[in-house]
Amino acid sequence: MPEQSITNQAPGLPRVSQRPKRNLGWVWLIPIVAASVGLSILYHSWSKQGPRVLITFQSATGLEAGKTQLRYRDVVIGLVKEIRLNDTRDKVVVEAELNKDAAGMANEATQFWVVKPRVGISGVSGLSTLMSGAYIETDTKHGALGKATKKQFAGLEEPPPITSDRPGTRFALRSDDLGSLSVGAPVYMRRLQVGLISSYKLEPGGKFIEIELFIDAPYDRYVDGSTRFWNESGIDVSLSPDGMQINTQSLVSLIAGGVSFGAFGKPRDISDVDRVFKLYDNRRSAETEPQGVAVPIQMRFDQPTRGLKVGAMVDFNGIDVGVVNSVALDFDIVRQKFFTSVSATLYPERLGAVYQEMNMSRRSLEQLTDSLALMTKRGMRAQLRTANILTGQLYIVLEDFPKAPKIDPPKSEMPFKMPTLASDDLDKLQQQVTSIINKLDKIPFESIGNEVNEMVKQIKVLTVTLDKSVVPKLASTLTQVELTVKNLNGLIAPGSPMTASTEAMLEDLRRSLRSLRGLTDSLQTQPDSLITGRNPKPYSRETLGAPAK
């Protein structure tokens, strides 16, 4: 049957057959893998992407989008993505993207500033950016990174003088004016730089300047309730009873100003006083402020007090125990006379060890006033003294005067009325000055000047006479002396007749001396030759009668 079917087919027809179908599902694997790689790249980029922050600067000098980095401790934590102007076009907004692991840097304590070459009083900084380009530096407080809590920041135009990780303490000062102080000015302790001024601003009421300074550890522990700060700017020139004094600090303080501090009086805990300190004009002003208990006194002087200034010292046995607070002219209605009213403050603690030994530190202000009343009863008085004769400065001395007129002891009230005694030294000094002036007036300066003029004229006449008469004769004498010297040189020159005669005379003299020497020798050997004549035979032992050998 099969063979019959094959033979019945027409010869020359093509033979048709059907191939099996192929499975092409693996082709879709390629786009799937590509999509997976792309998604992994996107995920990797998204996983490392941190928050974006907006930083406002005055200008974009040195900044470039896509190139400028954000750094923290020289570690790259972000990149500037875009730079544009703000809505009012007065500032530049820098949009930067932080790394994900640095997201916590975007917090309220973070500061941004542009690092570039700068020259300031503290030195030169940012020189490395000349090759690498400017970058944005970041500073923040220590702590857990966490998440971003702030997006917009106001960039600093200048680097902060104090970084957040610098150990130390900040203190506040108040001053009437800023003077020559500036941010970065040094803070000294015993001429050792221990900190710097971090900022300053005008008090809201406009009455004083608030200055913030930073003192490095461990020097900050020396600031307590007894500490006082004073300005060290420029050159301090003062004229005191000790003479002229010039105080200066370092070259930096001369240019940018400076502040110094020290302890005065007994150390006290800083909690006892306000943490805002007063800035004094100089060290002298700081020293004159109250130390311990302050005893106010009032004095009346019926003599001129010219030369007594505010700040003059009050002396007791050579110790500066007080300061003059005010000097004012007053009028006594009863006596119908003007007088000078002087108020001062005494600081018994300046007595030193005596203050402690006498248990005065335990006494109250009223008890100290009672002690003053007892001392005035025994003869203590206040008196003016001359501090400097050249400047006429005066000071007040408290001294015992046993012969002083007796008075009723003053009452123990505030301020204490300290009795005074007129100073004879001032009157004597005035009399001496007057006497010196009178003696100077008696000197005939005019006649002395006329005599000096006449003397000068006579000297001029004498000079002219010498030029006309003496000088020509002196010149002629010098010429004759010169001729004489030339003649003398000719006489003693080698080969001259005088020289030859002298040599012949010397030769004859030598011959005579030789003959005389021979005669002397002959007389020594034959002394009888002067009588018997010369003996032709020499002396021998036979002629002398000596036995022969």
MOSULGI-V554361 format. One record per helix or strand of 3 or more residues. SS is the DSSP state (H for helix, E for strand). FROM is the first residue (numbers start at 1). LEN is the number of residues. If there is no record, write none. Layout:
SS_FROM_LEN, SS_FROM_LEN
//
This chain:
H_2_6, H_25_24, E_49_9, E_69_4, E_75_11, E_92_8, H_100_6, E_111_5, E_118_3, E_123_3, H_129_4, E_135_5, E_152_3, E_168_8, E_186_4, E_192_11, E_209_8, H_219_4, E_227_5, E_236_5, E_243_5, H_251_6, E_258_6, H_270_3, E_276_5, H_283_5, E_295_7, E_313_4, E_319_14, E_337_10, H_348_4, H_353_5, H_360_3, H_365_13, E_380_9, E_393_8, E_416_3, H_424_19, H_445_47, H_497_29, H_529_4
//
